[in-house]
Amino acid sequence: MPLLVIDRPTRKISPDPIIACKVAPEIQTAFDQLALNKYKCTRAELMRACIVDCLKRHEAAKQK
């Protein structure tokens, strides 16, 4: 019996896509402060929420 049992990470068949963009340092700082101080979340969580909100608004505007 081995001393350590190591569980190897399993790879997803299709990895989640990544959305990335370059912004000015001041925009990044402002976004970081918004995430940390206003919403108390990570940058990734805030970015996901912004994208979901944008898609919902777009869908609502299309239906009008």
C-alpha positions as CSV (number, residue, x, y, z in Angstrom):
1,M,0.0,0.0,0.0
2,P,1.5,3.4,-1.0
3,L,2.2,6.0,1.6
4,L,0.3,8.7,-0.3
5,V,-2.8,8.3,-2.5
6,I,-2.8,10.9,-5.2
7,D,-5.9,11.7,-7.1
8,R,-5.0,12.9,-10.6
9,P,-7.1,15.7,-11.9
10,T,-9.5,14.7,-14.6
11,R,-9.5,16.7,-17.8
12,K,-12.7,18.0,-19.2
13,I,-13.5,16.8,-22.7
14,S,-14.3,20.3,-23.8
15,P,-12.7,23.0,-21.6
16,D,-14.7,26.2,-20.8
17,P,-13.9,29.1,-23.1
18,I,-12.0,32.0,-21.8
19,I,-12.8,35.6,-22.6
20,A,-9.9,38.0,-22.3
21,C,-9.2,41.6,-23.4
22,K,-6.6,44.3,-22.8
23,V,-7.6,47.4,-21.0
24,A,-5.8,50.5,-19.7
25,P,-4.3,50.1,-16.2
26,E,-6.8,52.7,-14.8
27,I,-9.7,50.7,-16.0
28,Q,-8.3,47.5,-14.5
29,T,-7.8,49.3,-11.2
30,A,-11.3,50.7,-11.2
31,F,-12.8,47.3,-12.1
32,D,-10.7,45.6,-9.3
33,Q,-12.0,48.2,-6.7
34,L,-15.5,47.7,-7.9
35,A,-15.3,44.0,-7.5
36,L,-13.5,44.0,-4.2
37,N,-15.1,47.0,-2.4
38,K,-18.6,47.3,-3.9
39,Y,-19.6,43.7,-4.7
40,K,-17.2,41.8,-2.4
41,C,-16.3,39.3,-5.1
42,T,-13.5,38.3,-7.4
43,R,-12.8,39.9,-10.7
44,A,-13.9,36.8,-12.5
45,E,-17.2,36.6,-10.7
46,L,-17.9,40.2,-11.5
47,M,-17.0,39.7,-15.1
48,R,-19.3,36.7,-15.4
49,A,-22.1,38.7,-13.8
50,C,-21.6,41.6,-16.2
51,I,-21.7,39.3,-19.2
52,V,-24.8,37.5,-18.1
53,D,-26.5,40.8,-17.3
54,C,-25.5,42.2,-20.7
55,L,-26.9,39.1,-22.5
56,K,-30.2,39.3,-20.6
57,R,-30.6,43.0,-21.5
58,H,-29.7,42.3,-25.1
59,E,-32.4,39.5,-25.3
60,A,-35.0,41.8,-23.7
61,A,-34.2,44.6,-26.2
62,K,-34.5,42.1,-29.1
63,Q,-38.0,41.1,-28.0
64,K,-39.3,44.7,-28.0
